[in-house]
């Protein structure tokens, strides 16, 4: 495989990550503006400050939730990898036992 085709998935993942972060930033700003806009008794400067703080808080919460999701995914990956390894070991043992029993049975049946 060429070097260029190896870089394509990584490049697409970076572009997707960038677009997702920009969408999250836009959403946070919109929610901040909507929240601050509802506080009609504040002046424009105060609304801007509230909007900015709300957006920052919103982004921080999203980062925390994403980090928690990634951590849980890693935990599940480790747990299922362990279960798979254990299951594979058990199946291999059972297959070897079955092969051994089959061999003994064939040897006993083929005795003159």
Sine and cosine of phi, psi and omega as CSV:
sin_phi,cos_phi,sin_psi,cos_psi,sin_omega,cos_omega
0.00,0.00,0.64,-0.77,-0.05,-1.00
-0.97,0.24,0.31,-0.95,-0.01,-1.00
-0.89,0.46,-0.59,0.81,-0.03,-1.00
-0.91,0.41,-0.68,0.74,-0.01,-1.00
-0.95,0.32,-0.42,0.91,0.08,-1.00
-0.94,0.35,-0.53,0.85,-0.04,-1.00
-0.99,0.13,-0.32,0.95,-0.08,-1.00
-0.86,0.51,-0.78,0.63,0.00,-1.00
-0.88,0.47,-0.63,0.77,0.01,-1.00
-0.91,0.41,-0.65,0.76,0.03,-1.00
-0.91,0.42,-0.66,0.75,0.04,-1.00
-0.91,0.42,-0.61,0.79,0.03,-1.00
-0.90,0.43,-0.64,0.77,0.04,-1.00
-0.91,0.42,-0.67,0.75,0.02,-1.00
-0.90,0.44,-0.69,0.72,0.02,-1.00
-0.88,0.47,-0.68,0.73,0.03,-1.00
-0.88,0.47,-0.67,0.74,0.03,-1.00
-0.89,0.46,-0.72,0.69,-0.02,-1.00
-0.90,0.43,-0.61,0.79,0.03,-1.00
-0.92,0.39,-0.64,0.77,0.01,-1.00
-0.92,0.38,-0.61,0.80,0.04,-1.00
-0.92,0.38,-0.61,0.79,0.05,-1.00
-0.91,0.42,-0.65,0.76,0.03,-1.00
-0.91,0.43,-0.66,0.76,0.02,-1.00
-0.90,0.44,-0.69,0.72,0.03,-1.00
-0.89,0.46,-0.69,0.73,0.02,-1.00
-0.88,0.47,-0.69,0.72,0.00,-1.00
-0.88,0.48,-0.68,0.74,0.01,-1.00
-0.90,0.44,-0.69,0.72,-0.01,-1.00
-0.90,0.44,-0.68,0.73,0.02,-1.00
-0.91,0.41,-0.61,0.79,0.05,-1.00
-0.90,0.43,-0.68,0.74,0.02,-1.00
-0.92,0.40,-0.64,0.77,0.02,-1.00
-0.91,0.42,-0.66,0.75,0.01,-1.00
-0.91,0.42,-0.75,0.66,-0.03,-1.00
-0.92,0.39,-0.55,0.83,0.01,-1.00
-0.90,0.43,-0.46,0.89,0.01,-1.00
-0.96,0.28,-0.31,0.95,0.02,-1.00
-1.00,-0.02,0.96,0.27,-0.16,-0.99
-0.91,0.40,-0.34,0.94,-0.02,-1.00
-0.98,0.20,-0.18,0.98,0.03,-1.00
-0.99,0.11,0.47,-0.88,0.08,-1.00
-0.98,0.20,0.17,-0.98,-0.04,-1.00
-0.85,0.52,-0.67,0.74,0.01,-1.00
-0.91,0.42,-0.64,0.77,0.02,-1.00
-0.93,0.36,-0.63,0.78,0.05,-1.00
-0.90,0.44,-0.65,0.76,0.04,-1.00
-0.88,0.48,-0.68,0.73,0.01,-1.00
-0.90,0.44,-0.72,0.70,0.02,-1.00
-0.89,0.45,-0.69,0.73,0.01,-1.00
-0.86,0.51,-0.72,0.70,0.00,-1.00
-0.89,0.45,-0.73,0.69,-0.01,-1.00
-0.90,0.43,-0.64,0.77,0.03,-1.00
-0.89,0.45,-0.71,0.71,0.00,-1.00
-0.88,0.47,-0.68,0.73,0.02,-1.00
-0.90,0.45,-0.67,0.74,0.03,-1.00
-0.90,0.44,-0.68,0.74,0.02,-1.00
-0.87,0.50,-0.71,0.70,0.02,-1.00
-0.90,0.43,-0.64,0.77,0.02,-1.00
-0.89,0.45,-0.65,0.76,0.04,-1.00
-0.90,0.44,-0.66,0.75,0.02,-1.00
-0.89,0.45,-0.66,0.75,0.03,-1.00
-0.89,0.45,-0.67,0.74,0.03,-1.00
-0.89,0.46,-0.69,0.72,0.00,-1.00
-0.91,0.42,-0.64,0.77,0.03,-1.00
-0.91,0.41,-0.69,0.73,0.03,-1.00
-0.89,0.46,-0.65,0.76,0.03,-1.00
-0.91,0.42,-0.63,0.77,0.02,-1.00
-0.91,0.42,-0.70,0.72,0.02,-1.00
-0.89,0.45,-0.68,0.73,0.01,-1.00
-0.88,0.47,-0.68,0.73,0.01,-1.00
-0.91,0.41,-0.62,0.78,0.04,-1.00
-0.88,0.47,-0.64,0.77,0.05,-1.00
-0.91,0.42,-0.65,0.76,0.05,-1.00
-0.88,0.48,-0.72,0.70,0.00,-1.00
-0.90,0.43,-0.64,0.77,0.03,-1.00
-0.87,0.49,-0.71,0.70,0.01,-1.00
-0.90,0.43,-0.69,0.72,-0.01,-1.00
-0.89,0.46,-0.74,0.67,-0.03,-1.00
-0.95,0.33,-0.51,0.86,0.09,-1.00
-0.90,0.43,-0.67,0.74,0.03,-1.00
-0.89,0.45,-0.71,0.71,0.01,-1.00
-0.88,0.47,-0.67,0.74,0.00,-1.00
-0.90,0.44,-0.70,0.71,0.02,-1.00
-0.87,0.49,-0.68,0.73,0.01,-1.00
-0.90,0.43,-0.70,0.72,0.02,-1.00
-0.89,0.46,-0.69,0.72,0.02,-1.00
-0.88,0.48,-0.65,0.76,0.03,-1.00
-0.90,0.45,-0.70,0.72,0.00,-1.00
-0.90,0.44,-0.68,0.73,-0.01,-1.00
-0.91,0.41,-0.64,0.77,0.04,-1.00
-0.88,0.47,-0.69,0.72,0.03,-1.00
-0.88,0.47,-0.71,0.71,0.01,-1.00
-0.90,0.45,-0.63,0.77,0.03,-1.00
-0.90,0.43,-0.66,0.75,0.02,-1.00
-0.92,0.40,-0.65,0.76,0.05,-1.00
-0.89,0.45,-0.71,0.71,0.02,-1.00
-0.88,0.47,-0.67,0.75,0.03,-1.00
-0.90,0.44,-0.66,0.75,0.03,-1.00
-0.89,0.45,-0.71,0.71,0.03,-1.00
-0.90,0.44,-0.64,0.77,0.04,-1.00
-0.89,0.46,-0.69,0.72,0.00,-1.00
-0.89,0.46,-0.70,0.72,0.02,-1.00
-0.89,0.45,-0.69,0.72,-0.01,-1.00
-0.89,0.46,-0.69,0.72,0.01,-1.00
-0.91,0.42,-0.67,0.74,0.00,-1.00
-0.89,0.46,-0.65,0.76,0.01,-1.00
-0.94,0.35,-0.60,0.80,-0.01,-1.00
-0.97,0.26,-0.43,0.90,-0.05,-1.00
-1.00,-0.03,0.01,1.00,0.01,-1.00
-0.93,0.38,0.65,-0.76,0.01,-1.00
-0.97,0.26,0.00,0.00,0.00,0.00
